[in-house]
Amino acid sequence: MAVDVLLGLQWGDEGKGKIVDFLANNYGMVARFQGGPNAGHTLKFDGQKFVLHTIPSGIFREGLLNLIGNGVVVDPVTLRKEIHNLEKLGIDYRDRLMVAKKAHLILPTHRYLDAASEASKGKEKIGSTLKGIGPTYMDKTGRNGLRVGDIMLPEFEQKYKILRSKHIHLGKLYPDIEFELEKEETAWMESLELLRSLKLVDGEYFIQEFLQKGHKVLAEGAQGSMLDIDFGTYPYVTSSNTVTAGACTGLGISPRQIGEVIGVTKAYCTRVGGGPFPTELEDETGETLRREGAEFGATTGRPRRCGWLDLPQLRYSIMLNGVTQLAVTKIDVLNQFEEIKVATAYRYDGKMTDQLPFDLCDIKVEPVLESFPGWEQSLAEVSEYENLPLPAKRYLEAMEHRSGVPISMVSTGPERQELLLKSVSAAV
């Protein structure tokens, strides 16, 4: 059976968690393939809000397996908090949550280095979530990181002390910051006991054997395509490959095993932290988008920068990922707008282009905007795509036509049931 991939097409925060939760019952397993606790996948159902940082978004679906893949970096303290929250809700996770032994561990000193490095940059901050993600991936590529499977080895403590010592030495390169290492380390060591009690698996073999039995897998990405370490707005990016290719390296599957690629995009754009954002609205319109969309980071709580939909950026992400269907979220945030704008191209250096320039971080681009009439009414009572207001359908049809990819589903609100299916492909 194939592995379908679901990922974000913008700068993260596209509403992936809700779409994964909706689709999950069509699969036997949901597998996270990259990122770490810098992710914040929000799900809302039965009037309650749930935020997952490490655990796959399929955990709330009974009987579904959930794999934290080798491409994920795991903070045992964050994972313990998430698991305790599941226990409070009475969610049975013991036989359904697996962690790949090759996933790398975030140490307390990784978070210390992250905070110290970001603080030293002053106005040049990249907007790190300070979760230790970057330093952990640096140790992974530097070939001296610690992996989940290491916690079962007799020499684990010695391995830990060596890496800890290295981090403390590196920390002397930065100005002093407040960080209670001893307190953080105590909590981290205690959290390892819970991690050891989970099902630690050889992720690549586990997922292949599952597929060979005829089951389907949904690979869940974190962050968004524009934060990809290779193809995002570098250096204002995350430290992993957030695009479809990352599912292969992050789970141990081959490219030919990829089936559907479901790209999630908001009906407008948002971004957290520094970096270029061509359609950003630093005015009352942007503030309205932020207010109506409750645009504050699920992980950091930081206000998100808001702007109009950016078609050159969207087409770029679609190209990189091989997207086969679009899931459009938060269209209801546009309910009150009389006029909605969309960027169709960029002007810069005396030229007009529909491609993202290499030096986007260093130049000022002017978005070429096209206007669409708004629908100026609530979508709360709309339960079928065909019943959307005509201006909303025309807006979505333009997005579909300009992107070259069919829309399969449209989210009209945060609740689980507020999702309109546009085509049968949404059932995958």
N, C-alpha and C positions, 0 to 999 in steps of 0.2 A: 504493500500500500504506500501511497505518497505521503509526504509531509507537507501540509499547507502552512504557509508563513503569514503571520499578521504583524504588521509593523507601522510605525508612524512615518508620515511623509513630510513633516515640517520640523520644528525645533523641539519636539516632545510635547507632552500635555495634550495630545490630540483626542484623548478619550478611548484609548486602546483597551483599558480594563473592562469597560462596559461591553465592548464588542466581543472580546474574548469570552466573557461570561455568557453572552447571548449564544455564541456559536458552540460553546464547550460541549453541549450534549450531543453534538454530531461527531465527537471524537472519543477516543479511549484514553488519551493523555494530552495534557498541556505541558509544554516544556519551555522554560525560559532559557534563552541562548546567549545573553550577554548583559553587561551592566551590573549594577549592584544596588545597594540601598539608596543610591541617588535617584532611583526610579520611585514614582509614586502613582500606582495604578488604583484609581478610585472607582469603586462600585457602589451603587445605591439601589437598594430594594427593601421592600417591607418598611419603608419610612426610615431606614437606617443607612448610614454612610460607613463604608469600609475602605481603608487605604492599605494596599499591600506594597511592600518595598522589595522583597526578595522572593517570596512565595508566589508561584504562578497563579493567575487569576481564575483558574479552573477549580480552585480548592473548595469553593462553595457549592460545587455541583456534586451530589452524592454519587459515590462509586467511581469517580474519575481519578486517574492517576495524575500526579503532578511532579515533574522532574526539574530540579535546579541544575542546569547543565554545566559542563566544564568551562564554558565561556563566561560564566557569572563569577563575580568576586563576592565573597560571603563574609559579612560581619556577624559573628556568632551572637553578639549582644542584641543587635537589631532583629536577627532571626528568632531569638528567644522571646523577645517582646511580641513579635507577630504571632508566634505559636501560643503564647499565653492568652492573647486576645481571641484566638480560635477556640481555645479551651473554655474561655468564659462564655462563648456563644454555643458551646456544646458541639462544635464541629469535629467530626471524627477524621483525624489526619494521619494517624499512626501507620496505617497500611497503605496510605495513598500519597505520601510525600517522600520523595527520594532526592538524595543529593549526590551529585557526581563526585567521585573521589578526586578527580583532577581539577575541580573548581578551586581557585586560589582564595586564601584567607586574608581578610583585612585585619591587621594588627592594630592595637591602640597607637603604636608609634607611626603607623601609616597615617592615621588621622592627625597626629601631632605634626608630621611633616607637611601634610596638606594645608593645615591651618597656618603654619609658619611660612610656607612658601607663598601662599596667597596674600598674607599680611604684608610681606616684604615687597609686593608689587605696587602698592599704593594705587594710583589712578589707573594702572595697567592691569588691574584684576580681570581675570577671565570669567569670574562668576562661579567658581567652584562651589559645590554643595558642602564641602569640607567633610565629606564622609570617608576620605582616605582612598577614593577610587583610583585617582591618577598614580599616586605612589605605589599602590598595589600592582597595577598593570605594569609599572616601570620595573618592579622586582620580577614580575612574570617574564617580561622580555629580557631582563638582565640575568635571568636564569638563577636567581637565588631566592625565589619566593617560597612560601609555605602553602601546601595544598591541603584540602580537607582530609584526604587519606593519610596525611602525615600524623594526624592527631592519634592514630591507632598504633603508631610505631613506638618502640621502646626509647628511641633516641630523639623523640619529639622535643623534649624540654631543652636539650642541647641545641637543636636546630633553632628553636625559638630564641634562645639567649644570644646566639650568633647574629641573627637578623636584627634583634632588638638593639644590640650593641652598635651595629652598623648604622641604624637609624638615628640613634642618639648622637653618634659622631657627625652624621650629615646635618643634624639639626643645629649644630654649632655654626653652620654657615649663615644662619638666619638670625635676625634680632630676636630677643627673648619674647615669648608670648606666655599667657596664662594657660597652663594645661596640667591638670592633676593626673600625671601619668600613673602613679601608684594606685590611685582610686580606680582609674579606668582599667588598669591591668587586672586588678582583683575581680572586677565585674566580668572581664573578658574570660579569665581562666574559669570562673564559675560557670559561664555559659557553655563552655566546651562539653560539660557533662551531658547537657541536653543534646548537643550536636552529635555526640558519640552514640546516643540512644536512638537516633534516627536511622533510617535505612540508607546506608552509604553504599553506592553502587558504582560499577564500572559503566559510566553513562553511555559510552559509545556502543558497548555490547548490549546493554539493557534496552536501548531504544531500537537497535537493529533486530533483536529477538522479538520485541513487541510488534514491529512492522511485519516481520516474517510470519507472525501468527494471524495476519490479516487485519490488524487494528489500524486505526487512523491516528495521526498525531498532529496537533496544532502547535507550531513553534511561535512563541510569544516574544516579540522584541521589546526593548525598553528604550527610553529617550526617543529621538527621531532621526530621520535620514540626514538632516542638515547639521547634525551633531556627530556624524561619522568621522572617525579619526583621519581617514584618507580623503573623503569626498565632501565633508562638511565645511563650514566657514572657519577653517583653521586660522589661528590657534584657538578660536573660541568654540571648542568642540569637547566631546567627552573622550575617553581613552580606549574605546572599543569600536569594533565595526558594527554599526547599527543597521546596516543594509542587509538584504537577503543573503548575500554571501556569508555574513556572520553567522547565519543559522547552520551552515555546513561546518565551519570550524568550531562553533560554540556547542554543537551537539554530537558531532562525529557522524554526519550523514554526507552522502555524495550529492553533487549538483543534480544528477539525474533523478534523485529521489524527491526533488521539490515539485509540488503540484501547483495549487492555486497560491497566488501572492495577493493578499488582501491589504491594500494600503488605506490607512485611516488618516483623514484630513478634516480639520475644522472648516467651517464655511467662511472663516476669516483666518487671520494669522495671529499667533502669539509667540513670545520668546521671553525666557528668563535669563538674567545676567547680561554680560557684555557681548559685543559682536555686532556685525552688520545686520540690518533689518530694513530692507528697501521700502516696504510699505508702512512702516511704523507711523502711527498717528499720535503726535505729542500735543494733543488739543482736547477739547471737550468731547469730540467724537471718540477718540481713543479711550477717554475716561469712561464714557458710556458703555463701550464694549467691555471694559474691565469690570464695571459695576454689574452689568446685566449678565455677564458670563461668569461672575464670581472668580475672576482670573487671579488667583493667588496660589502659589506653588503648593502641591499636596505634600511635598517633602520638606521644603524650606519655609513656606508661608510667605515668600517674597511676592510682591505684586508683579504680575506679568506685563511685559510691554505688548501692546495690541496694535493691530493694523489690518488693512484690507487683504483679501485673498491675493496671492502672488502666483499667477499662472506660469511665468518662466521658472520659478522655483519649484512649483508643483510638477511641471513636466520633467524637470531635471531629476527629481526624486523618483518619478515613475520610470524614467529611463534606466536609472541605476538599479532599481529593484525588480524590473520585469513585472510590474503590477498587472494583475489580470482583472481586478475589480476594486472599486472604491467604496469605502464606507465614510459617509459625510456626517460629521457630528456638529452639535451646537448651532444648527440652523435657526433654532428658536431665539437665540441671542440677537438675531437681526430683526426680530418681529416689529420693533417700533420704528425702524428707519424708513423714512420716506424715499431715500435714495441710497443705493448700495454701490460701492465702487470695487473694481477689480483691476489689478495691474496686468496688462497684456504684453508689455515689453519694457525695456529700460533705455534711457538716454544717458550716455556718458561719453566724455572725450569727443564731443561733436558727432557721435554716432548713435544709431538706434539698433538694439539687438534683442533677441528673445533668448539669449544664452547667458548663463551666469559667468561673469568675468573671473579670471583667476585671482585678480587682485581686489576682489570685492571688499575685503577688510580694510583696504588702504585708499579707496577712492569713493567719491560720492556719486551714487547713481540716482537718477530721477525716474520714478516709475511712470509709465504711460498708462493712464487710468481710463477705464471705460465705465460708464454709469448704467445701472439697472434700476428699474422702479422697485420699491419695496412693497410689501404686502400689508404692513401696518395692522396686523391682527394676530391674536394668539393662535398657536397651533395645538393647544392643549387637548382639544376635542377631536383632533384629526387622528384617525386610526388606520387609514389606508393611504398609500402614496397618491392614488388617483384623486383623493379629496383635498390635497394641498391647494392653497390659493394659487391661481394661475401665475402670478408674478414669481412665487417661490419655485414652481415647477420650471418656469423659464430660466430662472437663475441656475437651477441645478442642471437643466439641459445644456445650458451654455458651458458650465463647468465640465460636463461629460464630453461635449463636442470638442472643446478646446484642449482637453487633456488627452483625448483619444482612448479613454478607458471607461467602460460602463460602470454606472453607480448601481450597487446592489442593495444598499440599505442607507437609511437616513435617520439620524437620531434627532428627536424633537424635544428632548428633555433628559434630565439625569437619571430618572428611574428606569429600572430594567425593562418595563413594558413600553416605554416611550421610544419605540423603534419601528420604523416603517420599512417593509421589504419592498423593493422596487422590482426585483427579478428573482426567479427561482434559484439563481446561482448563489444567492445569499445563504441558502441552506447548505451549500458546498457538498 
